[in-house]
Amino acid sequence: MEKAARKIAERLRDRGHIAYFAGGCVRDMVRGLTPKDYDIATDARPENVQALFPRTYAVGAHFGVIIVLEDGFQFEVATFRSDEAYIDGRHPSAVQFSSPEEDARRRDFTINGMFLDPASNKVIDLVGGQADIGAKLVRAIGEPGQRLAEDRLRMLRAVRFATALDYQIDERTWDALVASASSINQISGERIRDEVVRIFLSSNRVRGWDLLDASGLMSAILPELQAMKGVLQPEQFHPEGDVFVHTRLMLSLLRETVSIPLVFAVLFHDVAKPVTARVDETGRIRFNEHDRIGAEMTEAIMRRLRFSGAEIEATVEMVRHHMVFKDAPKMRIAKLKRFMARPTFDEELELHRVDCQSSHRMLDNYEFLLRKRDEFANEPIIPPPLVRGDDLIAFGLKPGPKFGEILEAVETRQLEGKLRTRDEALNWVKSHYSLGNEN
């Protein structure tokens, strides 16, 4: 990819234009990392860029941005610009094509405001980005309040960079962020979701949780998590503290790489405890139906943030079933196999592990299920059915509710090893339900 990016810059230079690498790729290169993508900044106008390259399309020509396709990769080629006033918390009212100096000043943070000349491999740092990388600081370029007001999403981006890079946020930038946090909902749900996802997918996700909490962004975006603070739990099961502390601790115990449904199931598995908390006649704290109500709340939150249907479905399933694990050793074998055959089971098992380790630390059920998973691993946990609907029709039974009852009864006996062959299963159906006696 870098080779293709250099080819684009070289072609621009050959036509007399300035062409620099810009933004995040320069930050990565200064840090000694290989960038995942490359952006190019140039003094060439958008129409000149399109004339120079055979495969392009305009995604933001009004803002000077052209996508160039080269060697199977896509590159964002942007004309140096300065921005006029921002009126909607996201877009400038107009742009003026300008110089590298003005372009650098309009960017969000110093660590993202550097250029690199690919011809000389020299960093062009007009905003102090190299010093802030050395100091591990996320600092807004220019006046922090103005930078964050231009695009409210920059508040979440500051948290995301501090999380992913394990940097501090510069004091003036932090103060401006805290002062503006409540305005984050001026941004669309999709844009908020993308940043929140990147924060919680980071292996440093607890740092992200703490920054979202301390800044006020969590209260604005996910008030349901803030509501967990001070919600006490039975001490014999939760010596670690309230629901907020418990959830944070679970995040810290997750493996480095996690899926979106798993990490958000951790965030939301107890989301209904604040609204279901009751003290019974014995004085014990109860959270009756917090799993069912939590699943409903999880769906509402994730729809608000515009998650995909598949992500919502998987996360809701995990929240809904997280209390079932305590009953696993008492399940009949058929019920256990059906429970373990669900597509979300492996991630639910991980959710159960961190739920236990962050509270009472008893892993008996977790270890039981690991043993059962190994035990069932040599064959499909739900094997092909021995009896199908066509067989029941051949016995003279008309399709209807009885069908499902019979097929489930056969499957239960098959899962429990009581029926092993098709002939055994057909004979059992005929004798048990008095079907096909005329044959």
N, C-alpha and C positions, 0 to 999 in steps of 0.2 A: 504493500500500500504506500509506503513512504516513497518508493521509487516512482510510482505513478504521480504522487503529489509533486515531486521534484520536476517531473516532466511538464506538468501544467505550469509551474512557476517559471521554468526555463522558457517555455513558449511565450509566456507573457513578457518576460525580459527581452527576448529576441525581437519583440515588436516595440521595444522602447518603454515598457511599463515597469513600475515597481511591483514586485510580487513577494510577499512575506508569508510565512506560516504565522498563524495567529491563534490566540486564546488557549484553550485547554491543552492542545497538543504541545504548545511551547512550555506550559507549566509542567507537563509530564517530562519533557526532554530536559528541562532544567533540573528536575528531580532525579534524572537518570533512569527514567522508565520509558518503555516503548508505547507511544500513543496508540489508542484504539481507532482513532480517526484523525484526519488532518483538515483544518480549515485554512483557506488562503485569503489574504487581504491584498488588495491591489488598487492602484489609481486608475485602472481601466474602467470605463463606464460599462454598465450592464450590456448594452448593445454591442460594444466592442468585444466583450467576453464571448458573447454568443456567436459573433462573426468569426472568432478565432478557433472555436472548437466545434467539431461536427455534431457532437451529441450533447445537447444541453436542454434544460427546461427551467423556466422562471418560476421560482416559488415565492419570491418576494422582490420582484424587479423594482417596485416602488421604493423598497428599502435598499436596493442595490445588490440583491442576493440572487445568484444564478447557480444552479446545480450543474456541474460538469461531470460527465461519465467518461472515465478513462481506465482502460485495462480491467474492466469489470468492477471498478469501484466508483462510488459517488463522492464527490467533493463539493463543499460549499465554497464558492468563490464570491467574495463580497467586496464591493467598492468602498474605500475609505469614506467615512461620512461623519457628520455631526448631526445631532438631533435637536429639533426645536421642542417646545413645551410638550410634556405628556399630559393628556387630558382624561385618560381612562384608566390610569394605573397599569398600563401595559404597553401602549403604542405611542410613539411620538406623533404630534400633529402633522409634522413634515420633517423631511431630512434634506440636508445639503451635502453633496459630495465634496470631500475635503481632503485633509492630509493625514499622514500617520499619527501626528501629534494630537489632532482633534479627535481622531477615531479612538485612540487609546483612552482619552479623557472621558468618553461617553460610556465606556464599558463598566461592568459591575464591580469587580474586585481586583486589587492589584495583581494577585496571582494569576488572573485571567487576562490581564491587560498588556502582556508582553508580546513582542513580535520576534521572529527569528528569520534572518536572511538565509535562505537555503543555498545561495551561491557562496557565501563565506562562512556559513554556520555560526554567524555572530548573533548573539541575543541583543535585541534593541529594546531596552527597558526604559520607558519614559515615565513610569508611574511608581517605581520602587518595588516591583514584584519580586525581584531576586532577593532583596533584603527581607521581605516578609516571608518568603519560602524558608530562608535561613532561620528566621525567628519563629517559624510555624504559626503564622498569623493570617487570619482572614480579615482583610481590611477593605472597606469600601473606597473606591477612587473618588477623590474630591470630598464634597460635603455628604456625610452618610445619610442624613434624612432625605436629601434630594434624590440620592441614588436609589434608595429604597422606595420612595414615592413614585419614581418613574415606572417601576414594575414591582408590584407588591410581592411577586413570586421570589424576588431576590432575598426576602427574609428567610424563606424556606431553603433557598439555595445556600445561604450563609450557614445554616444549620447542617445542611447536607455535606458541604465541603469540610466543615469542622469535624463532622462525624467520620467521613470517609478517610480524611487525611490525618485525623487526630490532631488538629490544630486548635488553637484558641481563637476566639473572635475578638478582634480589637475593641478596646473599651468604648470608644466613641461610636463604632459601628453597632456594638451590642446595645448601648443606650438608645440609639435610634430605632433599633429593631424592637426592643421592649415597648417603646413609646408607640410604635405603629402596629403591634401584633394583632390588635383587634380588627384591623382593616384587611386582614388576609383573605376574608371571604368575599372581597371584591373580585377575586380571581375565580375562574371557572373550576368546578369540581375535578375535571380531568387533569388540569395542570397541578392542582394541589395533590391529587392522588399520585401523580408520577413522582413528585419529589418525596412524598411520605414513603412511598414504596422503596425508593432508593435509600432512604435513611434506614428503614427497618430491614432491608436485605443486607446492609453492611454488617460485617462481622463485629463492628464497633457500635452495634445498634443501641446498647444501653446508654452510651454517650449521647446519641441522638434523642433518646427518650428524655434524658435529663435536660438537654437544651430546649426541647419543645416544651417541657414542663416549666422550666425557669423563665423562659421568655414570654410565656402567655400564649404561644401559638397552639399548644395542646388544648387550652381552654376554648380557643376560638374554633379549632378544626374538629377536635374530638372531645367535646365536653363530657361525653359518656365515660371517658377514661378519668378525667379530673374528678368525676363524681365518686370514684372508688376511694378517694382519700378519706381516711377516718372511719371507713366502714369496717368495724371490728368483726373478727371471726372466732370460732371456738378455739381457745388456746391449745387444747389437747391435740387438735388436728393442724392448727396453723400457728405454731409458736413464732413464726417469722414476723407476724404483724398484720396490718390491715390488707385489704384487697389490692390497693395500689402498690404497696411494698411487695406483695406476693407476685403480682404480674410482672413487675420490674425484675424480680429475682428469676422468674421463669425465662425472661428474655436473655438473661446473662448465662443461663445454663444450656441454651440451644447450641447446636453444632454451628460451625462457622458458616456453612452454606445451607440455606433454607429456601423453601418455596414460598411464594406469596400466600397461598392458603394456610400453610402451617404457621407462619409468623403472625398473620392476622387472627388466626384461631387462638393463639397464645394471648394476643391483645384483648380479644373479645370473649374468651371462654367464660369469664365471670362478670361480664358487662352488666348482667341483670341483678347482681347481688345488691347494689344500692337500692333498687326498687322492690326487691323481694325480702329484704332483711326484716326478721321478726324475732321476738323473744318468746319462747313457749312457756307453759305453766311451770316447767321445772327450772326456768331461768336460762335455758340453752338457746343460743342464737341459731336461727334456722333461715335457710334461703330456698324455700319450697318452690319447685319448678323453675329455678333460675336457669337451668339448661334449656328448657323449652322457650321461655321468654327471652333468654339470651340469644337463641337462634333467630328469633323474630327481630330483635334489635340489631343483630349483626347484619341481617339482610338489608334493613333500612339504612344503616350507616354506609354499607358498601354501595348501595344504589345511589345514595347521596353523593358519593365520591366517584361514581361512574366506573366501578370495576366491571370486568366482563362477566357475562352470565356464568361461565364455567368457574371463574374464581369465586364468585359469590356462592354458587351451589356447593363447591367443595368445602369452603370455609364454614358455611352454615351447617353442613352435615357434621363436621368435626365438633363444632360447638354443641350441637344438639345431642351428640352421643358421648360427650366426654365423661359423664357420670356413670355410664353403663359399665365401664371397665372394672369397677369394684365388684360387679356381679359375675364376671367372667368365669371364675372357678366353679360356680354353682350352676352354670348353664348345661343343659343337655347337649350332647355332642353335635346334634344337627343345628341347634340354635347357635352354638359357638362357631361352627363352620360358616354358617350364613353371615354371622357378624364379622368374621375375619376375611370373608371373601369380598367385602365391599371395597371399591377402588380407593377409598380414603383411609383404609385401616392402617397401613404402615405409618402414615404421617400422624394419625390419631394415637398410635402407640408411642411415637416420639412426644406428642403433646402430653400424654399420660405420664411419661417418664419425668419430664421437667416439672409437671404439676406435683408429682410426689416428692421429687428431690428438693423442691422449693418450699415444702411444707413439712409433713410428718416423716418424710424420708423412708417410708416403707415401700419397698419395690417388689413385694411378693407377687402381686397380680401381674406386674410387668414381666417378671422372670417366668411366671407360669405361661404367659402368652408367647414369650420367646421360645420356650420349650415346645409348645403346641405348634408354633409356626414351623419349627424344624421337623416335628413329627409329621406334619401334613405336607411337607415340601416335596415328597417323592411322587405325588400324583396331584391332579387338579383338585383343588379344595372343594369345588363344586363340579363333579364329573358330568359328562353328558347324561341326559335323562334316560332311564330304562323304559319309561312309558311316556307316550306323547298323546296329544289330542286326537290324532288320527286313530290311534288304538282304541280310544274311548268311543269314537264314532262307530268304529267297526263292531263294538260291543252293543251298538244300538242306543247309545246315550246321546242326547241332543246337547249341543254347546250351551253352557250356562254356568251359574255359580258352582254347581256340583263339580264341573270340570276342574276348577282351581283347587277345590277341596281335595279331590282324589289325587291330582298330580302332586300337591304339596305333601300329602300323606305318604305317597310313594317315595318322593325325594327324601323326606325325613328318615324313612327306614333305610334308604340307600346310603345316606350320609352316616347313619349309625351302624352300617355294616350288616343289617338284618336282611337286606335284599341285595344280591350280588349280580344276578344275571337277568336278562330281559324275560326269560321264561318264568323265573321265580316271581318277578314283579307282575307279569300278566296273570299268572295263576292266583297271586295274592289279591289282585284287584277283583278278579272274577268271583273268588270265594267270599271276600270281605264285603263286597257291594252287591252280590248276587246278580252279576252281569254276565251275559254271554252263555248262559246255561243251555240255551237252545243249540249251541254249536257242538 
